[in-house]
Amino acid sequence: MTPNNERWRRPRSLQPVGATIGKSWRAPSERIRTASEIPIEVNLQDEATAPIYVKISVKVLHLRRLGMSYTSIAGHLGVNLWMAKKAARWGNIQKA
């Protein structure tokens, strides 16, 4: 505030062309962005919710390379035969 309690105004030489002296000056601001325009990245895959065959696929492929049958692999890992075979298929797809 100035000593005579008037609002501060920009000097005439700094005012935009066509601006009246009576209006207060405002600095240009960044445009307002809505939430839909703000870029975000979210990891939607949670390790706890991954299917069991995805979690055991590496182990199944390792045991298969050692020469174990799917039946013995399923028994060793505590899953059924179908799950052991599906894990092997998943592992082969991911490897390719």
C-alpha positions as CSV (number, residue, x, y, z in Angstrom):
1,M,0.0,0.0,0.0
2,T,1.1,3.5,-0.7
3,P,1.1,6.2,1.9
4,N,-2.2,7.6,0.5
5,N,-3.9,4.1,0.7
6,E,-4.4,3.7,-3.1
7,R,-3.9,0.4,-4.8
8,W,-0.6,0.1,-6.6
9,R,-0.8,0.3,-10.4
10,R,1.7,-0.5,-13.1
11,P,3.3,2.5,-14.7
12,R,1.6,3.6,-17.9
13,S,4.6,2.5,-19.9
14,L,4.3,-1.1,-18.7
15,Q,0.5,-1.4,-19.1
16,P,-0.8,-3.6,-22.0
17,V,-1.9,-1.8,-25.1
18,G,-5.6,-0.9,-24.9
19,A,-5.8,-1.3,-21.1
20,T,-7.5,1.3,-19.1
21,I,-5.8,2.9,-16.1
22,G,-8.7,2.2,-13.8
23,K,-8.5,-1.6,-14.1
24,S,-6.0,-3.4,-11.9
25,W,-3.4,-5.4,-13.8
26,R,-3.2,-9.2,-13.4
27,A,-0.3,-11.4,-14.4
28,P,-1.1,-14.1,-17.1
29,S,-1.4,-17.5,-15.5
30,E,-1.2,-21.0,-16.8
31,R,-4.4,-22.3,-18.1
32,I,-6.5,-24.4,-15.8
33,R,-6.3,-28.1,-16.5
34,T,-9.0,-30.5,-15.5
35,A,-8.3,-33.9,-13.9
36,S,-8.8,-35.7,-17.2
37,E,-6.0,-33.7,-18.8
38,I,-3.4,-34.5,-16.1
39,P,-1.3,-37.5,-17.2
40,I,-0.8,-40.2,-14.6
41,E,0.5,-43.8,-14.7
42,V,-0.8,-46.5,-12.5
43,N,0.4,-50.1,-12.1
44,L,-2.8,-52.1,-12.3
45,Q,-1.2,-55.5,-11.8
46,D,-1.0,-56.6,-8.1
47,E,1.4,-59.4,-7.2
48,A,-1.1,-60.8,-4.7
49,T,-3.8,-61.1,-7.4
50,A,-1.7,-62.8,-10.1
51,P,-2.9,-66.3,-11.0
52,I,-1.1,-69.2,-9.4
53,Y,0.1,-70.6,-12.8
54,V,1.9,-67.2,-13.4
55,K,3.6,-67.4,-10.0
56,I,4.8,-71.0,-10.4
57,S,5.7,-70.9,-14.1
58,V,9.4,-70.3,-13.6
59,K,9.7,-73.1,-11.1
60,V,7.7,-75.5,-13.3
61,L,10.0,-74.9,-16.3
62,H,13.0,-75.4,-14.1
63,L,11.8,-78.7,-12.8
64,R,10.8,-79.8,-16.3
65,R,14.3,-79.1,-17.5
66,L,15.6,-81.3,-14.7
67,G,13.5,-84.1,-16.1
68,M,10.6,-84.3,-13.7
69,S,7.2,-85.3,-15.0
70,Y,4.2,-82.9,-14.7
71,T,2.6,-85.3,-12.2
72,S,5.6,-85.2,-9.9
73,I,5.9,-81.4,-10.4
74,A,2.3,-80.9,-9.5
75,G,2.7,-83.0,-6.3
76,H,5.9,-81.2,-5.3
77,L,4.3,-77.7,-5.7
78,G,1.0,-78.6,-4.3
79,V,-1.1,-77.9,-7.4
80,N,-3.1,-80.1,-9.7
81,L,-1.8,-81.5,-12.9
82,W,-3.8,-79.1,-15.1
83,M,-2.2,-76.1,-13.2
84,A,1.3,-77.4,-13.7
85,K,0.8,-77.8,-17.4
86,K,-0.8,-74.4,-17.8
87,A,2.2,-72.9,-15.9
88,A,4.6,-74.5,-18.3
89,R,2.6,-73.2,-21.3
90,W,2.6,-69.7,-19.8
91,G,6.3,-69.8,-19.1
92,N,7.0,-70.9,-22.7
93,I,4.9,-68.1,-24.1
94,Q,6.7,-65.5,-21.9
95,K,10.1,-66.9,-22.9
96,A,9.4,-66.5,-26.6
